[in-house]
């Protein structure tokens, strides 16, 4: 019996060794075997798509492989997520998603995936704080004045849609400040236009659509939702400077692989994506979108992701938000 157990244990170790060796060989060969499919959860022109295309182009240049971007812009990115979840875990199908990846399992009755268990968090891409802006005709010059105005007058705000972090982050702030501001959801590209036109007094959006309007003087920046000021708009205070703690809310882009992808391959693809994002022209493109990126490992992104899933699940529950 003892010898049989030893033989079985030996075979198991041998099998693990073979798998580890296969993963290492696969990592060495990637991405030369076939084109890499980069599946994006949103349509052409969305900032997630723009980031994916910048990285895909740079990966092609630095690795010599072929990278093909495929847009699946339905159900808040859940269609794309389902497609990649079913893909072979060989490094040749990569999901590019936004912060909605962490929100959707709580927002939808059945998003079709577990954000922590069904994917390997490959790399955190560029991210940006959300930003609160007002129409120039609105008398409030900072967040404190805006809150006082909301206590006296009926205000409304535009967001990038129900269940987006631009919506949920503002709802967190409303609860902390104990004010009632009516939410008016828009499509992402239209939310900032609503406050420019005066259809709403204020907006909560990601920075990419807001920065050009701020620089043009068409809206006034009130605060960013990160714990610290953004280097892209250093004169705009963070909400924490007004006494609101535990705010560090971002709109971000993430890269994911199907669960089961060998660790050696994860490390290889992570290194190549980081290298691509650090190229000067890529970083310049991100800054133009109001986004910044920093080098990170799969493990670091995984830790960040788990915190994001927990945080946004609590916000969805407290606000009662549901997918449209």
C-alpha positions in Angstrom: 0.0 0.0 0.0 2.8 2.4 0.9 4.7 1.7 -2.3 1.5 2.3 -4.3 1.0 5.6 -2.6 4.5 6.6 -3.4 4.1 5.7 -7.0 0.9 7.7 -7.3 2.5 10.7 -5.6 5.4 10.4 -8.0 3.1 10.3 -11.0 1.3 13.4 -9.7 4.5 15.3 -9.3 5.7 14.2 -12.8 2.4 15.4 -14.2 2.7 18.7 -12.5 6.3 19.0 -13.8 5.1 18.3 -17.4 2.4 20.9 -17.1 4.8 23.5 -15.7 7.2 22.7 -18.5 4.5 23.0 -21.1 3.5 26.4 -19.6 7.1 27.6 -19.8 7.4 26.4 -23.5 4.1 28.1 -24.3 5.3 31.3 -22.7 8.5 31.2 -24.8 6.5 30.7 -28.0 3.8 33.4 -27.3 2.6 35.2 -29.4 4.1 33.6 -32.6 1.8 30.5 -32.9 -1.3 32.4 -34.2 -3.0 35.8 -34.0 -3.9 37.0 -30.5 -7.6 38.0 -30.1 -8.1 41.1 -27.9 -11.8 41.1 -27.0 -13.1 44.5 -25.9 -16.3 44.8 -23.9 -17.3 48.1 -25.6 -17.7 49.6 -29.0 -15.2 51.4 -31.3 -14.2 54.8 -30.0 -14.9 54.1 -26.3 -11.9 54.8 -24.2 -11.6 51.1 -23.4 -11.4 50.4 -27.1 -8.8 53.2 -27.6 -6.6 51.8 -24.9 -6.9 48.3 -26.3 -5.9 49.4 -29.8 -2.9 51.4 -28.5 -1.7 48.4 -26.5 -2.4 46.0 -29.4 -0.4 48.1 -31.8 2.5 48.4 -29.4 2.5 44.7 -28.6 2.7 43.9 -32.3 5.7 46.2 -32.6 7.5 44.9 -29.6 6.8 41.2 -29.9 6.4 40.7 -33.7 3.1 38.9 -33.1 -0.3 39.7 -34.6 -2.9 41.2 -32.4 -6.5 41.6 -33.6 -9.0 43.8 -31.7 -12.6 42.5 -31.6 -15.4 44.6 -30.1 -18.3 43.1 -28.3 -20.3 46.1 -27.1 -23.3 44.6 -25.4 -24.7 44.0 -21.9 -22.2 46.3 -20.2 -19.3 44.1 -21.5 -20.9 40.8 -20.3 -21.0 39.4 -23.8 -17.3 39.9 -24.2 -16.6 38.5 -20.8 -18.6 35.4 -21.5 -16.7 34.8 -24.8 -13.3 35.0 -23.1 -14.4 33.0 -20.2 -15.0 30.1 -22.6 -11.8 30.5 -24.5 -8.8 28.2 -24.3 -6.4 29.5 -21.6 -3.4 29.7 -23.9 -2.7 33.4 -24.0 -4.3 33.9 -27.4 -7.5 35.4 -26.1 -7.3 38.5 -23.9 -10.2 40.4 -22.4 -10.0 44.2 -22.1 -12.7 45.6 -19.8 -13.4 48.6 -17.7 -14.2 49.0 -14.0 -17.6 47.7 -15.0 -16.0 44.2 -14.8 -15.9 44.6 -11.0 -19.3 46.2 -10.8 -21.4 44.0 -13.1 -21.7 40.8 -11.0 -23.5 42.9 -8.4 -25.4 45.1 -10.8 -26.9 42.4 -13.1 -29.1 39.5 -11.9 -26.8 37.2 -13.8 -23.7 38.7 -15.3 -22.5 35.3 -16.3 -19.1 35.3 -14.5 -17.4 35.5 -11.1 -15.1 38.5 -11.2 -12.6 36.8 -8.9 -12.8 33.1 -9.8 -13.3 33.0 -13.5 -10.4 35.0 -14.8 -6.7 35.7 -14.2 -6.2 39.4 -13.5 -3.5 40.0 -16.1 -2.6 43.7 -15.8 -4.2 46.9 -14.7 -4.1 49.4 -17.5 -4.5 53.2 -17.4 -7.0 54.7 -14.9 -8.5 58.0 -14.2 -10.4 59.5 -11.3 -14.0 60.4 -11.8 -14.6 64.1 -11.8 -17.4 66.4 -10.7 -18.0 69.4 -12.9 -20.6 72.2 -13.0 -22.0 74.5 -15.7 -20.3 77.9 -15.4 -23.6 79.5 -14.6 -23.8 77.4 -11.4 -22.6 79.7 -8.6 -20.7 77.0 -6.6 -16.9 77.4 -6.9 -15.9 74.3 -4.9 -17.4 71.1 -3.4 -18.3 72.7 -0.1 -20.3 75.5 -1.9 -21.9 72.9 -4.2 -23.2 70.9 -1.2 -24.6 74.0 0.5 -26.3 74.9 -2.8 -27.8 71.4 -3.0 -29.3 71.8 0.5 -31.1 75.0 -0.6 -32.0 74.3 -4.2 -33.1 71.3 -6.3 -30.1 70.2 -8.4 -29.6 67.4 -10.8 -26.5 65.7 -12.2 -25.6 63.9 -15.3 -23.7 60.6 -15.2 -22.4 58.1 -17.7 -25.3 55.8 -17.0 -27.0 53.7 -14.2 -24.5 51.5 -12.5 -21.4 53.1 -13.8 -18.9 54.3 -11.3 -19.6 57.9 -12.2 -23.2 57.2 -11.0 -22.2 55.1 -8.0 -19.4 57.4 -6.8 -21.7 60.4 -6.8 -24.3 58.4 -4.9 -21.6 57.6 -2.3 -20.9 61.3 -2.0 -24.5 62.3 -1.7 -25.0 59.8 1.2 -21.8 61.1 2.9 -22.9 64.7 2.5 -26.5 64.0 3.3 -27.9 65.8 0.3 -30.4 64.9 -2.4 -29.3 65.6 -6.0 -31.4 64.1 -8.8 -29.6 61.6 -11.0 -30.1 61.9 -14.8 -28.3 59.1 -16.6 -26.9 59.6 -20.1 -24.8 57.7 -22.5 -21.1 58.2 -21.6 -20.3 60.5 -24.5 -23.4 62.7 -23.8 -23.1 63.2 -20.1 -20.6 66.0 -20.2 -22.5 67.6 -23.1 -25.6 67.8 -20.9 -23.9 70.0 -18.3 -22.2 72.1 -21.1 -25.7 72.8 -22.5 -27.2 73.5 -19.1 -29.6 70.5 -19.2 -28.1 69.6 -15.8 -26.3 71.9 -13.3 -23.5 69.4 -12.8 -22.1 66.1 -13.9 -20.1 63.1 -12.6 -18.0 61.6 -15.4 -14.6 60.1 -16.0 -11.9 62.5 -16.9 -11.4 61.8 -20.6 -14.6 63.5 -21.9 -14.4 66.2 -19.2 -10.8 67.5 -19.6 -11.3 69.2 -23.0 -14.4 70.9 -21.8 -12.7 72.1 -18.7 -9.7 73.5 -20.6 -12.1 75.2 -23.0 -13.9 76.9 -20.1 -17.2 75.2 -20.9 -17.5 73.5 -17.5 -15.9 74.2 -14.1 -14.1 71.4 -12.4 -15.1 71.0 -8.7 -13.3 67.9 -7.4 -11.8 64.5 -8.4 -12.9 61.3 -6.7 -9.4 59.9 -6.0 -7.8 60.1 -2.6 -5.1 62.5 -4.1 -5.2 65.1 -6.8 -4.6 64.0 -10.3 -1.3 65.1 -11.9 -3.3 65.8 -15.1 -5.4 68.5 -13.3 -3.2 69.4 -10.3 -5.3 72.5 -9.5 -8.5 70.5 -9.0 -8.9 69.3 -5.3 -9.8 65.8 -4.4 -13.1 65.1 -2.4 -10.9 64.0 0.5 -9.7 67.6 0.9 -13.2 68.5 1.8 -13.4 66.0 4.7 -14.9 63.0 2.8 -12.8 59.9 3.8 -12.4 56.6 2.0 -12.9 58.0 -1.4 -10.5 56.6 -4.0 -12.8 55.9 -7.0 -11.4 55.4 -10.5 -12.5 54.5 -13.9 -9.9 52.0 -15.1 -9.1 49.6 -17.9 -8.0 46.0 -17.1 -6.6 43.1 -19.0 -7.7 39.5 -18.2 -7.0 35.9 -19.3 -9.2 32.9 -18.8 -8.7 31.0 -15.6 -6.3 28.1 -16.1 -3.7 30.0 -18.0 -0.2 28.8 -16.9 1.6 31.2 -14.5 4.7 31.4 -16.7 2.5 32.6 -19.6 0.7 35.1 -17.4 4.0 36.5 -16.3 5.2 36.7 -19.9 2.1 38.5 -21.2 2.0 40.8 -18.2 5.6 41.9 -18.9 4.9 42.6 -22.5 1.7 44.6 -21.7 3.6 46.7 -19.1 6.4 47.3 -21.7 3.9 48.4 -24.3 2.1 50.8 -21.9 5.5 52.4 -20.9 6.4 53.3 -24.4 6.5 57.2 -24.6 3.9 57.5 -27.4 1.6 55.1 -25.6 1.9 57.1 -22.4 1.3 60.3 -24.3 -1.9 58.9 -25.8 -3.1 57.9 -22.3 -2.4 61.4 -20.9 -4.3 62.9 -23.8 -7.3 60.8 -22.6 -6.8 62.1 -19.1 -5.5 58.7 -17.9 -2.3 57.4 -16.3 -0.7 54.0 -16.1 1.8 52.4 -13.7 3.7 49.1 -14.0 2.0 46.3 -12.0 2.1 42.6 -11.6 -0.8 40.1 -12.0 -0.8 39.7 -8.2 -0.9 43.4 -7.6 -3.8 43.8 -10.0 -5.5 40.8 -8.3 -5.3 42.5 -4.9 -6.6 45.8 -6.4 -9.5 43.9 -8.2 -10.7 42.1 -5.1 -10.9 45.4 -3.2 -12.8 46.9 -6.1 -15.3 44.0 -6.3 -16.0 44.3 -2.6 -16.3 48.1 -2.6 -18.7 48.4 -5.6 -20.8 45.5 -4.4 -21.5 47.4 -1.2 -22.3 50.6 -3.1 -24.7 48.8 -5.5 -26.5 47.2 -2.6 -26.8 50.5 -0.6 -28.0 52.5 -3.6 -30.3 49.8 -5.0 -28.8 50.3 -8.5 -29.9 47.8 -11.1 -28.8 47.3 -14.7 -31.0 48.9 -17.3 
